[in-house]
Amino acid sequence: MKSHLRKNAVLQLTLCSAVLCSSLAQADDDKGAVESLTGFNINETAPLKDLGINVGGWVSSGVSGNIDSPEDRFNGPVTFGDRANEFHMQQLNGYIERAVDTEGKKWDLGFRADILYGTDARFTTQANFDNKLILDSDSRFYKLAFPQVYATVFAPIGNGLTTKIGHFYTIIGNEVVTAPDNFFFSHAYTMQYGEPFTHTGIISSYPVNDNISLTGGVVSGWDSFFQEPANFLGGATFTTDNKKTSLAFSVITGDVQKLDKHNRTMYSVVLSHDITDTLHYKLQHDLGIEEKSTSADSAKWYGINQYLTYDINDKLGAGVRLEWFRDEDGARVSAIGNGNTMPGGQNHYLAATAGLNYSPISWLTLRPEVRYDHSTENNAYNAGLSNDQLLISADATVRF
């Protein structure tokens, strides 16, 4: 069985490498696949252009090759590509939006809605909203989600106040759900276990000046569609005059449950610096605390991530990510997915990832990577048999 899985993984990774190394036609602009191949751009049609509406999307598929070939076929706590040696479509995402004019001098209304199908969708579904659109009995790993459905209002007050009302992605942290907006295929532990993915509520942003912007609002907790009490979500960003350095701070705090009230607070700090025009560094620190409740003890988690990326040219980048995540009370990192036998408990998680981000043509991005994980206090990998793990992974993202 393990021999078969290893052969399957090698075949999949060979195919991914073949795609990466293949000779592809060059593109001279930022067209999506449909426009590039057919010459047709739906956003240039009269109805959409007159209304200022844009539609678009992408599909992202890949494989996480695990040399251990774990019996439960899970990559332990690593997500989103949590299935070992299986090729999956992680994201088929479509969106429609009307962006507001934040530089204008008059009121403006906009909106955005995203629909997400694939193995990543199960991490963004919300109870009482979209978690039962596709049941586990119908599709074990593939879900359908609406991670964003919100209206936007721009008010010409001072330097301009922009407000989102509805369901939207979090402002916390560095990595995001949307595949095209991440350098690496895999995700850091802080993103999966230490931060929320989405919120439901209202949030406003205001540029104080060219250097400082503020954000703040009220949301229904973490990954909740009005199930959790009101929480404060906010942050501040400072950017230097030359735009080479920025510091972003974000925080969410409030009660976790309506009946068994206890506070949960976490913050994230992200420092970004362009060492040169082609060499970029990021440092992220997260810390979260949850008070004791009648059903669970108190919990604390924290971590540090470092990213160093280099633009080899305008199509190819290379990067390294080093991370440490501490689940001090064993309350955050757990086995996600039916059949995942990863043990829980308090632990230190260490990971190092090296990868490429290659866009040979405007609408295609390839992300091969090698990732090593290590846990210090229990065997978090290989179905509970090993305290470390090596993944060789790759994915391809096509923008429509």
Order of alpha helices (4+ residues) and beta strands (2+ residues): alpha-alpha-alpha-beta-beta-beta-beta-beta-beta-beta-beta-beta-beta-beta-beta-beta-beta-beta-beta-beta
